[in-house]
């Protein structure tokens, strides 16, 4: 059973990202503040839910949250500052968009850089421990998936509607046959070193 809060006296925002391991597309992050008495038996780590469950939970989270926000960092920014820093920047951007300033941040994972003067706790596998982080994981994942679905319409060669930018066989075949796009992360290993990846478009 997921916990509703870490500190009963502080306004907490759960934060999580989606898309760190992808070859293409932005990295997304979300920040969510839930009521202290919040409960939802379906709410869980987004990786433990299927797409239909995540899509069902998305509007519920947005409706029930005291505040929520989603932000992204582009592939060009990822290439410039690296994916870890980009993931943290996406979380900072999400927190900065909240209409309520949190007094404590609950961060999924073990790495974070302080946001302004707000204290934070890094929690490994936090999306399976705290409701607010689980909610953030669902919003980050659903918004990112929808972004990749839109990009797929323009660039159908990579099967982004299926793989969402992750390094699947179809995605790498698309790179090998059609080259790369401005949405690919050029600092990542897109293909094995001995394979020509083609031109940018």
ABEGO torsion letter per residue (X at the ends): XBBABABAABBBBBBBBBGAABABEBBBBBBBBBBAABBBAABBBAAABBAAAAAAAAAAAAAABABBBBBBBBAAAAAAAEAAAAAAAAAAAAAAABABBBABBBBBEABBBBBEABBBBBBBGAAAABAAAAAAAAAAAAAAAAAAAAAAAABAAAGAAAAGGBBBAAAAAAAAAAEBBAABBAABBABBAABBAEBBX
